Amino acid sequence: MSITAPQAPQDRPIVVQKYGGSSLATPEKIEAVARRIAETVAAGYRVVAVVSAMGKTTDGLLAQARALSPNPAPRELDMLLSTGERVSTALLGIALAAIGHEAVSLTGSQSGIITNTRHNRARIVEIRPFRVQDLLDDGKIVIIAGYQGVSYSREITTLGRGGTDTTAVAMAAALDAHHCEICSDVDGVYTADPRVAPDATRLESLSHEAMIALAREGSKVLNQDCVEYAARDGVAIFAKATASPRDDSGTVVRTNPAPMLTILTAIAHRDRILEVTAAAGSDVAAMYEALVSANAMPHALSAYPGQPIMALIPLENVHRRSVLESTLATALPGGFTIRDDRGTVTLVGPGLGEAPEILSRAFKIARELCGSSVHFELGALTLRMLVDHEAVAGLVGALHKAFLGPKEPLS
């Protein structure tokens, strides 16, 4: 009779699990997350949990800051916003201890997350996970405050909306984790937002490139930066619902997903977007530098000779609109306009740029619903339509029904 020695902690694979704010909104939900982590440990894994702030904490902190100043200083805003995740880490650690598990909560800086110096939307430069690795090897569960790090100049920084996803994937890469789970209140990536297209279906798998395009165009399931990190380092991401069974694979985003049978993968949208238009002949470099200096990173920019320059900026990238306007006024003496009554609807799929049957039909549907005001921009993976805010939901529904909805039965 042979006896198998128990597996040492350092020999067990690592799983990084990210839990969003809705999954941690109440003490009862925090207890449920603690039990889910305990189940993962019982399955033979070492666990790093990366957490967001509870519920709407970040929105509440932003509101408090803006009640004091319409343009809070970016450094102080980072100091303020970083506190939300710290509360979650400590409470989750307490919940795990209550069910018999040793857990250690860490801030982003304590976890070795080093960023550049840009406040409110920093990027991770490197991760030094030595303390995290030591704690895992000691058999402890590690809980990390997501969305934050520390710059080389020792300033607290935040990574922008969705930054907890980025923290999780970057940490998974640094620890050579088996995989990374992004756990939220949705059970994966759908062919469109089910709240807008009720017949949307869950995707079993998709490529990093397709997911980057969807995230960039407004899909909120996974953050763009996090998928870019995953693509660079070959990290497999499982988008799951916190409340779903552990064996539910959700949607997996990986380097070599199962081949898709359709050209069109999914539809993403932004209900509202900030549209900045500069007069023809304006200096595009000056405009871009002004946007960056105001921390309003555009996700689309078009500039053609003799035509106005147009930039599209996600609203979550605009913290200080009055600062943005004054910066643009200095950089663009020829004048500019800003409007926030427009939105975008984007088709995403491999080879979409060479699919005339899909493009022609999409152009026709958009024109019928939105008239001549729709603006089209075609890329290799995307067809973006800029339309009036009121038309976004209807256009998403019509396009999904045409291309991705249930097929009519043959009579």
N, C-alpha and C positions, 0 to 999 in steps of 0.2 A: 504494500500500500504506500503510495507516494503522497507527500504533503506539499502543496504549492504554497510557497512563501507569499505573504501579502505584498502587493505591489507598493514600492516606495513612492512617496509623493512626487519626487523628481522624475519618475519614470512614467507618470500618467500624462496623457495629452492635455493640452490647454485649450479651453474654449473661452472666448470673449463674448459676453452677452451685454448688449446695450438695452436699457430700459428707458422709455420715453416718459415725459411728464404725466401723461394721462394714466400710465400704468402705476404711478406712484402718488396719485392725487390725494389719497386718504390713508390713514393708518391701516385700515383693512386691506387696501390694495398693496401696501408695502409688505404686509405679512404674507400675502399671496405670492409676491415676487420672491420673498425669502424662502418660501416652501419650494418654489420652482427651481431656485438655485440649489437648494438642498437635494432635490431629485437629480439634478445634473451631476452633483458631486457623488451621489450614490451610484450613478451610472458609470463611474470610473474616471471622471474628468477633474482637472484643476480648473477653477473658475475665476475669471476676472469679470466683475460686473461694472460697467460704465453707465453712470446714471445722469439723467437730466434733472432740472428743478421740478418740484412738485406742481402738478396742474398748471395753473396760469400764473405761477410765481413770477416768471420773467416779465410778463406783460404788466403785472402789478408794480414791479420795481421800476420799470420804464415809466409808468404813469406817475409814480411818486417823483421821479427825477424831473419829468416835464412839468409837474405842478410847481416846481421851484424855479425852473429855467426852460425856456423854449429850445435852448441849444446847450444841453449839458456837455461839459468837457469830456472828450472821448476817454481820457485816462480815468476820470472819476466814474464814468459810466461802466467801464470794465471792472473797476474795484467793486462797484455796487452789484452788477449783474452776476459776478462770479460767486456771490454768496448763496445764491439759490441752490446750486448743485451741491454745495458743502452741507447744507441742511439735509438733503436727500441721502448723501453718503452716510452721515452719522446715524440717521434714523434706520436705514437699512442694516447697518452694522449692529445696532441695538436689537432689531428684529431677528437677525440671524443668531445672535448670542442667546436670545430667549428660547430658541429651538435647538440649542446645543452645538452650534457651529462657531468656531473661532474665525472672526473676520476683522480686517483692518481697513479703515477708511483713509483715503489719501486725497489731497488736492491735486490739481493738475501739475503744479510745480513739484510737489513731493513725489509724483510719479515719474518725473524726468522728462516732461513734455516741454520742449524748447521751441519757441516761435520767433517769427520776425517781430519787428517793432510796431507794426500797424495795429492801432487800437480798433476795437469793435469788429474787425474782420481779419484777424491775423491768420497766418498760415503756419503750419507746423514745419519747422526746419529739420529737427531731428528728435529722436526719443532715446533717452538713456534709462532703460527700465531695470537698472540693477536692483533697486530696492524692491520693486514688484516681483522680480524673479526670485529674490531671496525669500520673500514672504511665501510665495507659492511653494518653494522647495521645503519650507517649514510646515507645509500642510494647511496653510491658512487661505481663506477666501479673501481676495483683494477687491475692494470697492473704490472706484476712481471717479472723482468729479469730472464729468465731461464738459466740453464746450470751452475749456480754459487751459492756459499754460502760462509760462513765464518767458519773457524775452531775454536776449543776451544782456540787455541793460537792467535786468532784474525787475522789470515791470510786469504786473499781472496783465494778461491779455485775454480776450475772448475771440472765439473762432467764427462768430456770426451764426445766424439761424441755422439749425441743423448741425451745429458743430459737435454735438455729442456723438453723432454717427461717425464723424471724421476721427474723433478721439478713439473710438472703439476699433475702427479698421486699422488706424495707424499703430495702435498698441498691439493688435493681433499680428501685424506684420513684424513688429519689433520683437515679439515673443515667439515668433514662428509657431503661432497657434494652429490647431487642427482646422478650425474655421471660426467665423464670426457670425453671431446671431444679432439681428437688429429687431428687437421686440417692441411692438407698439400696440395700438388698438385696432390695427388692420392686419389681416392674415396673409399679406403678400402684395405683389404688384398686379394691378388689373389692367385690362385693355383700355380703360378710361376710369375716371372717378365715378364709382357707383352711385354717388349722390346726384350726379348729373346724367349719367347713362345707366339706368337701372339694369339693363341687360348685359353690363360689362362682366367679363369672366376673368378668373385669376390665371396668370401666366405661371406655368410650372418652372420655366427657366428662361433666361435671356443673357445676352453678352454684356460685358462691362460697357462696351461702346454704346449699345442701345440704351442701357440704363443711365449713362452719363447724359445722353441726349434728352431722355425723358425728364431727368432731374433738372437739367438746365432750363427746360421749357415749362417747368411748373409742377411736375409730379412730386408730391410731398412724402412719399413712402421712404425714399432714401435720398440723402444729401449728395449733391454733385461732387463736392470735394472728397467725400468718403469713398465714392466709387472710383474716382481717379486714383486715390491711394491704392485701392484694392486692385485695380487694373495694373498699376505699376509693379506691385509686389506679388501678384498672383493669388490674392486672398479670395477665397470663396465666401460670399455673403448670403446668409439665409434671412430673408425678411419674413418674420412670423408675428402672429398675435400672441401677446403675453398670456392670454387666457386659453389659448388652444393647447391641445395635448402636446407633450414633448416630441412625439413621433410625427407630428405634422410638419412636413418639410417646408411649407409655405412656398415662397418663390426663391429659387437659388440663382444668384448672379455670379457667373464664373467665366473663366477664360474660354472654355470650349463647351458651350451649352448644347443641348439637343437641337438638331436642325429644325427650323421653323418651316411650315408648309406654305406660309403666306409672306408676301413682300411687306405688308404693313404689320407692325408689331403692336402699336398702341397709340392712343391720342392723349396728349398732355395739354393743359391749359393754365393760364393765369387770368383770374377774374378781373383784376385791375393791374395796370402797369404804368410806371411813370414814363411818359414820352417827352423827350427833350429834342427840339428841332432848332438848329442854328441856320441863319441866313446863308444863301448860296455865296460861295467865295470865302466863307469863314475858315479859319485855321483848324483843321481836324485834330492836329496834335495838341494845340492849345485847349481845345474842347475836352479831349480825353484826359489831359493832365488836370484840368479843373475838376472833372468828375472824380478822378482818383483822389485828389487832395481833399475833396469834400466827403470822402468815404462812400461815394455812390457809384459802385462798380457796375458798369453796363454789362448786360449779357448779349447785346446785339448793337452793332454800330454800322451804319451805311453812309458812304460818302462817294458821290460821283461828280465829275467836273460839271460845273454850271447848275448843280442841283443843291437843294438844302441838305444839310447833314442831320441825320436822325439817330438818336441813341435810345435804347429801351432799357429801363432800369427796374428790376424787381423792387417792389415797395419795401420789402424787408431789408433791402440794402440802403435805405434812405432814413437815417436817424435825425438829421438836422436839415430840413428843407430850406429854411431861411439862409443858412450858411451856403448851401448848394446854390441858391439863386444869386447871392452876392458874389460868390466865386465865379460863376458863369458870366455875370455882368462885367466883371473885370477882364475875363479872358476873351469875351466875344463882343467887341464894341459894335459889331454890325447887327446885333440883336439876336434874340432867341425867344422861344415860347416853351412853356411847360404845361402839360395837361395830364390828368390822372383819370380820365373818363374812357380810357381804351383798355382792351384786354387782348390776349393772344390765344389762339388755338393752333396746335402743332401736331401734324401727322409725323410719326417716327417709324422708320423701318429700313432694313438693309436694301440698298439698291433703289430706294424710292425715287432718286433723281433720274432714273432711267426706266420709269414705269408709266408710260404715257396714258394707259387706260385708267389708272388710278388718278393721276394728276388732272386729266381733262375733266373727269367726273367731279373731283374735289373743287376745281375752279368753278364749275357750273353750280354746284350746291351752294358754295359761298356767295356767289354773285346773286343767286336767287333769294337768299336769306338776308344778305347784308347790303346789297346794291353796289354802287361803284365806289363806296368809301373803303372797301377792304383792300389792304396792302399785302401782297404776296412776297415771300422770300424763300427761294428754293436752295437746298443744300444737298449733299450726297445722302444724308440720312434723314433729312427733315424737310417738311413744307410748313413754314410758319405763316399764319394769317393774322394780321393786325386788324382788329375790328372794334366797333363801339362796345363798351362794357355790357350794355343790355343784350347784345346779340351772342355773347360767349356761350351761355348754357345751351341755347337752341342750336347753335352751330355744332357744338360737341355732340349733342344727341343725334342730329341729322347725319353727321359724318360717321358716327359709330354704327348707326343703323344701316347705313349704306355699305360699309366695308367690313365691320367686325361683329355685327349683330347676328342673331339666329337666321339661318337661311330659310327662305320660303320653301315649303314642301312642294315637290313637283305634282301637278294635278294629273 
